[in-house]
Amino acid sequence: MKIHGLQKMTLLDYPGRVACTVFLAGCDLRCPFCHNSELLDASAAPAVMEEGELLSFLEKRRGLLDGVAITGGEPLLRDLRPLLRQLKALGYPVKLDTNGTHPERLHQVLAEELADYVAMDVKNSPERYAETVGVPDFDISPVLDSIALLKAGATDYEFRTTVAAELHDDDAIRGMGELIRGAKRYFLQPFTDRDTVPFDGFHAPPRETLERWAGLLRPFAGQVEIRGGD
């Protein structure tokens, strides 16, 4: 497996752990506000190392790092289990980021207990999902299956949404609350512009709007917080 990016140490990507972040290329969504748009096309994104080099790096960092975060792109475009088994054999807890479009592969990872924490993006209410992910006629069914898997399973998890003023409103927030009703925790992350965002014109909602949205969501999840922003 080719590795398309490596952040050698982070205190942010894996809650409560000193971790490294592994970036895998390729994604089946085309969110217009994506921060990692250079990783959308696996055939175009240059690899920075091979899997063996990553494992060698992690072997040397045992005792210094206490977690590995796997992100993308969408990591579950491929069968991650061989890599995850090797990470677990090295003694590393694993956090997996996913957009929820591959519930069958998520189920396989959870069934083998190969992830210790899963962070799943919930993009918008069902009515605005296709617009938000940049895929006309998007089928939300796999996303719903992934939400159900996480809520019903034993693996620790979070749902999270990057919110933009142009894509989200009170009705959308309520719709997302219904999608994740009964969830353990849910984070709102205000959009932050970067050079890698493929389209201009997106803005973070005002803080007072974020606070109102968090209030709308609190009946639906055990913990609702705003992550990032001012």
C-alpha positions, -999 to 999 in steps of 0.1 A, spaced: 0 0 0 13 35 -9 13 62 18 5 96 4 13 117 35 27 114 70 24 138 99 50 124 122 35 137 154 2 153 163 -17 161 195 -49 169 176 -59 141 153 -63 113 179 -81 125 211 -60 120 242 -30 105 224 4 115 209 -1 101 174 11 102 139 -13 108 110 -12 86 79 -28 100 48 -41 77 21 -52 90 -13 -84 85 -32 -120 95 -23 -154 87 -37 -168 121 -27 -160 156 -42 -169 179 -14 -164 215 -27 -149 226 7 -125 197 10 -92 205 29 -73 176 14 -84 179 -23 -49 170 -35 -56 135 -22 -89 130 -40 -74 112 -70 -51 83 -59 -36 80 -94 -26 117 -94 -14 121 -58 23 112 -54 32 87 -27 57 97 0 65 62 11 56 25 8 39 6 36 71 -11 47 87 23 53 58 34 74 60 2 95 98 8 99 91 43 111 65 32 136 88 4 149 114 30 158 88 54 174 74 28 198 74 45 232 73 79 217 40 77 199 9 61 215 -15 61 185 -18 61 147 -46 80 129 -55 68 95 -72 94 72 -75 104 36 -90 108 11 -113 79 22 -92 51 38 -119 25 33 -116 26 -5 -93 -3 0 -91 -33 24 -72 -18 53 -71 -49 74 -37 -61 64 -21 -28 74 -42 -24 105 -32 -59 117 4 -49 114 -2 -17 134 -19 -36 161 9 -61 162 33 -32 169 11 -23 198 -5 9 184 -40 20 191 -56 30 158 -80 58 150 -98 56 116 -114 85 98 -142 77 73 -170 93 53 -192 62 59 -196 52 22 -182 17 27 -201 1 56 -191 -34 45 -154 -26 50 -161 -7 82 -179 -37 95 -149 -59 87 -126 -36 106 -149 -34 136 -155 -71 136 -118 -78 139 -113 -50 165 -87 -34 143 -98 2 151 -99 16 186 -117 49 177 -136 58 145 -144 94 135 -171 95 108 -181 126 89 -218 134 86 -219 159 57 -254 173 59 -292 165 61 -304 139 36 -320 166 15 -286 184 10 -262 155 11 -257 153 -27 -250 190 -29 -226 189 0 -206 159 -12 -205 171 -48 -220 138 -62 -253 142 -81 -279 116 -72 -258 105 -42 -272 74 -24 -272 81 13 -280 44 23 -244 33 29 -239 64 52 -270 54 72 -256 18 75 -223 31 88 -240 53 113 -260 24 126 -229 2 128 -210 26 150 -240 33 172 -246 -4 177 -210 -15 181 -185 -16 210 -158 5 193 -155 41 205 -165 67 180 -176 102 171 -196 118 144 -185 152 131 -196 178 106 -176 205 90 -201 233 87 -201 262 62 -226 291 62 -233 284 25 -243 247 30 -258 245 65 -288 261 82 -311 253 111 -332 228 91 -300 210 79 -287 208 115 -320 193 127 -319 168 98 -284 157 108 -295 154 144 -322 129 133 -295 110 114 -273 104 144 -301 103 171 -288 84 201 -251 89 192 -224 90 219 -208 123 207 -210 148 179 -187 176 170 -193 207 148 -162 219 131 -164 254 115 -150 255 79 -115 270 77 -103 282 43 -70 268 29 -51 269 -4 -62 233 -10 -99 239 -9 -111 234 -45 -138 261 -46 -139 296 -33 -168 312 -15 -172 292 17 -172 308 51 -174 296 87 -207 304 104 -206 331 131 -199 319 166 -234 326 178 -248 305 150 -225 276 159 -236 279 195 -273 278 184 -267 248 162 -249 230 190 -280 236 212 -303 222 185 -282 191 184 -279 184 221 -312 165 223 -298 140 197 -264 130 212 -249 125 246 -221 150 240 -222 179 215 -193 203 212 -178 229 188 -143 219 178 -120 246 165 -127 281 154 -124 312 175 
